[in-house]
């Protein structure tokens, strides 16, 4: 079980590196398309759409690149979907919800602390 989690974490790190490379390639490709369109057809409406797409892709690239540069990656989360759904269920009565939420919060935090139990 421990080896599986270590493999999962290594795969997550590699995925972040691959993501940074992928988004860099996409940003460069869209940037080239925008400059080509600006030179050939400066009044084209496609330029605005491509610029919006470029801004989105730059944000994604920055997300991945900051993790790769800092050698820190988002944590891998271990847990189950049922606990996640339980964590966000609500009742109509706010007082009852507050009383009910505390045990779920503790169970949620316990299941999401990154430790594996056998």
Sine and cosine of phi, psi and omega as CSV:
sin_phi,cos_phi,sin_psi,cos_psi,sin_omega,cos_omega
0.00,0.00,-0.64,0.77,-0.01,-1.00
-0.92,0.39,-0.65,0.76,0.01,-1.00
-0.90,0.44,-0.61,0.79,0.03,-1.00
-0.90,0.44,-0.66,0.75,0.00,-1.00
-0.93,0.36,-0.60,0.80,0.05,-1.00
-0.91,0.41,-0.64,0.77,0.07,-1.00
-0.89,0.45,-0.62,0.78,0.02,-1.00
-0.90,0.43,-0.67,0.74,0.01,-1.00
-0.92,0.39,-0.68,0.74,0.05,-1.00
-0.88,0.48,-0.66,0.75,0.02,-1.00
-0.90,0.43,-0.59,0.80,0.03,-1.00
-0.91,0.42,-0.68,0.73,0.04,-1.00
-0.88,0.47,-0.70,0.72,0.00,-1.00
-0.91,0.41,-0.59,0.81,0.03,-1.00
-0.90,0.44,-0.60,0.80,0.04,-1.00
-0.91,0.41,-0.65,0.76,0.03,-1.00
-0.91,0.41,-0.68,0.73,0.03,-1.00
-0.91,0.42,-0.61,0.79,0.03,-1.00
-0.89,0.45,-0.65,0.76,0.03,-1.00
-0.89,0.46,-0.67,0.74,0.03,-1.00
-0.91,0.42,-0.71,0.70,-0.02,-1.00
-0.87,0.49,-0.75,0.67,-0.04,-1.00
-0.94,0.35,-0.50,0.86,0.08,-1.00
-0.90,0.43,-0.69,0.73,0.03,-1.00
-0.89,0.45,-0.67,0.74,0.00,-1.00
-0.91,0.42,-0.67,0.74,0.01,-1.00
-0.88,0.47,-0.71,0.70,0.00,-1.00
-0.88,0.47,-0.65,0.76,0.00,-1.00
-0.90,0.43,-0.73,0.69,0.00,-1.00
-0.93,0.38,-0.63,0.77,0.03,-1.00
-0.87,0.50,-0.65,0.76,0.05,-1.00
-0.90,0.43,-0.65,0.76,0.03,-1.00
-0.90,0.44,-0.64,0.77,0.01,-1.00
-0.91,0.42,-0.72,0.69,-0.02,-1.00
-0.91,0.42,-0.61,0.80,0.04,-1.00
-0.90,0.43,-0.70,0.71,0.02,-1.00
-0.91,0.42,-0.63,0.78,0.01,-1.00
-0.90,0.44,-0.54,0.84,0.02,-1.00
-0.98,0.22,-0.67,0.74,-0.09,-1.00
-1.00,0.06,-0.67,0.74,-0.04,-1.00
-0.68,-0.74,0.99,0.17,-0.09,-1.00
-0.91,0.41,-0.30,0.95,-0.01,-1.00
-0.99,-0.16,0.19,0.98,-0.04,-1.00
-0.94,0.35,0.65,-0.76,0.03,-1.00
-0.97,0.26,-0.33,0.94,0.01,-1.00
-0.91,0.41,-0.40,0.92,-0.01,-1.00
-0.88,0.48,-0.68,0.74,-0.01,-1.00
-0.89,0.46,-0.69,0.72,0.02,-1.00
-0.90,0.43,-0.66,0.75,0.01,-1.00
-0.93,0.37,-0.56,0.83,0.04,-1.00
-0.92,0.39,-0.62,0.79,0.08,-1.00
-0.90,0.43,-0.68,0.73,0.03,-1.00
-0.90,0.44,-0.64,0.77,0.02,-1.00
-0.90,0.45,-0.67,0.74,0.02,-1.00
-0.88,0.47,-0.67,0.74,0.03,-1.00
-0.89,0.46,-0.70,0.71,-0.04,-1.00
-0.93,0.37,-0.55,0.83,0.07,-1.00
-0.91,0.42,-0.62,0.79,0.03,-1.00
-0.90,0.43,-0.69,0.73,0.03,-1.00
-0.90,0.43,-0.66,0.75,0.02,-1.00
-0.88,0.47,-0.69,0.73,-0.01,-1.00
-0.89,0.45,-0.63,0.78,0.03,-1.00
-0.85,0.53,-0.79,0.62,-0.02,-1.00
-0.93,0.37,-0.66,0.75,-0.08,-1.00
-0.92,0.39,-0.59,0.80,0.00,-1.00
-0.90,0.43,-0.58,0.81,0.03,-1.00
-0.95,0.32,-0.63,0.78,0.00,-1.00
-0.93,0.37,-0.68,0.73,-0.01,-1.00
-0.90,0.43,-0.63,0.77,-0.04,-1.00
-1.00,0.08,-0.09,1.00,-0.07,-1.00
0.82,0.57,0.54,0.84,0.06,-1.00
-0.79,-0.61,0.72,-0.69,-0.08,-1.00
-0.85,-0.53,0.45,-0.89,0.06,-1.00
-0.85,0.53,0.56,-0.83,-0.05,-1.00
-0.92,0.39,0.50,-0.87,0.12,-0.99
-1.00,0.08,0.76,-0.65,-0.09,-1.00
-0.98,-0.19,0.77,-0.64,0.07,-1.00
-0.94,-0.34,0.78,-0.63,0.01,-1.00
0.23,-0.97,-0.19,-0.98,-0.04,-1.00
-0.81,-0.58,0.43,-0.90,-0.04,-1.00
-0.90,0.43,-0.57,0.83,-0.02,-1.00
-0.86,0.50,-0.67,0.74,0.03,-1.00
-0.91,0.42,-0.61,0.79,0.02,-1.00
-0.90,0.44,-0.67,0.74,0.02,-1.00
-0.92,0.39,-0.65,0.76,0.03,-1.00
-0.88,0.47,-0.58,0.82,-0.04,-1.00
-0.89,0.45,-0.53,0.85,-0.11,-0.99
-0.95,-0.31,0.18,0.98,0.09,-1.00
-0.95,0.30,0.55,-0.84,0.01,-1.00
-0.77,-0.63,0.38,-0.92,0.11,-0.99
-0.91,-0.42,0.26,-0.97,0.04,-1.00
-0.95,0.32,-0.50,0.87,-0.04,-1.00
-1.00,0.00,0.92,-0.38,-0.06,-1.00
-0.91,0.42,-0.53,0.85,0.00,-1.00
-0.94,0.35,-0.71,0.71,0.04,-1.00
-0.90,0.44,-0.60,0.80,0.02,-1.00
-0.90,0.44,-0.66,0.75,-0.01,-1.00
-0.90,0.44,-0.66,0.75,0.02,-1.00
-0.93,0.37,-0.61,0.79,-0.03,-1.00
-0.97,0.23,-0.49,0.87,-0.11,-0.99
-0.94,0.35,-0.57,0.82,-0.10,-1.00
-0.87,0.50,-0.78,0.63,0.03,-1.00
-0.88,0.47,-0.58,0.81,0.03,-1.00
-0.93,0.37,-0.62,0.79,0.03,-1.00
-0.87,0.49,-0.69,0.72,0.02,-1.00
-0.90,0.43,-0.68,0.73,0.03,-1.00
-0.91,0.42,-0.63,0.78,0.03,-1.00
-0.89,0.45,-0.76,0.65,-0.01,-1.00
-0.89,0.46,-0.63,0.78,0.00,-1.00
-0.91,0.42,-0.65,0.76,-0.02,-1.00
-0.97,0.23,-0.32,0.95,-0.06,-1.00
-0.95,-0.31,0.31,0.95,-0.06,-1.00
-1.00,0.10,0.08,1.00,0.08,-1.00
0.99,0.11,0.03,1.00,0.01,-1.00
-0.98,-0.19,0.58,-0.82,0.04,-1.00
-0.97,-0.23,0.64,-0.77,0.08,-1.00
-0.86,-0.51,0.59,-0.81,-0.05,-1.00
-0.96,-0.29,0.00,0.00,0.00,0.00
